[in-house]
Amino acid sequence: MTDLRDQLADFDAAARRQLTNLIDEFVYPHPLADKIAQRILDAGWLPPRTYRTRATAACHPRQRHYARGLCCACYEHHRSQGTLDRFPRMKRPTADFAADYAELRAQGHSRSQIAWRLGIRRNTLDAAYRRAVAAGALTPDRGTA
């Protein structure tokens, strides 16, 4: 016999999956998409972690950021047309990264948690960390070389 709490957790997970699928299926820009999404968020639903960690594209806010503030389709379009120079590379200054990293590390967050909070992947965080240490903006953490 399963515990009622287990059944509730399973139901909650299934409901979140279905809701996520419905949100993903919206064709943007749908006239009611923003209002519906806001009502869902106001009701207390939080998207799964993978949706909160990824930046959204400036060209299509419902799409994941691919590069230069664009979604994958727009990036490929501008690349093939030779117009990528209109969209500068998005780089975070090392000093800003070092300040954010040091503050979050002082609060006791792990590197994975810091990457999640900064909205970047763990590999990107590691590369930025190495650049900041090499530039002298950060001191190496204990146990890292």
N, C-alpha and C positions, 0 to 999 in steps of 0.2 A: 504494500500500500504506500503510495507516495504522499508526502506531506503537502498540505494545501499551499504552503509557501513555495514549494517547488513548482507546482502547477501555475501559480501566479507569475513566477519568474519566467516560465516557458511562454505563457500567454503574453506577457509584456514584451518579451523578445520578438515573438511572432508579430505582434502589433507594430512594433518599431520597424521591423523589416518591411512590412506592407506599406507603412506610411512613408518610409524612405523610398521605396519603389514608386509610389504615387508621385512624390515630389520630383524624382528623377525623370518621370515620364512627361512632366509638364513641358510643353513646347514654349520656350521663352521667345519673345515677350507675349505672354498670355495676359489679357486685360485684368484678370482677377488673381494672377499668380502671387503678386506681392501681398495683396490683402489676405489671401488664404494662408500663405506662409507666415505672415505676422500673427494671425489668429492662432495658428498652431503653436508658434513659439510663446505667445502670451498665455496659452493654456498650460505651459510648463514643460512641453516636450523639447528635449535637446537632441540635436542630430547625433548620429554615432561619431565616435572620436575621429574617424578618418575624414569626415566632412569638416570638422572644426580645425584640423591641422593644415589643410590645404588652402592656399590662397585662391581667391577667385579671379578670373580674368576681367580686365577692364572693358574689353570689347563685348563680352557676353557674361554678365555677372553670375549666371547659373552654371557656367562651365569652370572647370579647374584651370588654374594658371599653368601655362606650359613654359613660356619664355617671354621676356620683354613685356610682360603685362598682358599678353595675348593668350587666347586658347590655342589649342593645337591646330585647328583648321585655319584660323586667321594667321597664325604664324607661318604655316606652310604656304598659304596664299601670298603673303607679303614677301616671303623668301623667294618664291618662284617669280614674282613680279619685280624683284629687286628693290623693294621699297622698305626693307627692314630698318634702314637708317632713320626713318621717321619715328621709330620706337627705340629709345635708348635702352641699353642693358640696365637692369635693375640691380644695383650693387649697394650693399649696406656698408657704410664706412666702418673701418676696423675699430676706430675709437668708440663708435656707438655700440657695436657688437660687444666690445670688451666691457663697457660700462654695464650693459644689460646682463651679460654673462656673469660678471662679478657680483652684481646685486642678487641675481637668482641663486647663484652658488652659495652666497653668504646666508641665504634663507634656508639652505639645506637641500635644495633640489638636485636630483641626479641629472646627468647629461641628457638622458631621454626625456625627462620632464622639462628641462630647459628648452630642448628642441621643440617639444609640443607647445610650450608657452610662447615661443618666438615664431611659431608657425612655419618651421623649416624641418627638413628631414634630418635624421641623426647624422648621416654622412656629411651633409652640408654644414652642420654644426661642428663636426670634427675638423673639417677642412678650414673653416673660419677660425676655430680655436688655434689650430697649428699656425695659421698666418698671424694671429694676434700675438702668440707667444714669440714667434720669430721676429715680429716687429717691436717686441718689448712692451706691448700694451697690457699683457697679462703675464703673471708668473705661473709656471706649470703647477697643475694640481698634484697632490700627493699621489705617488704610485704611477705617474705618467712621465714619460721622457720626451 
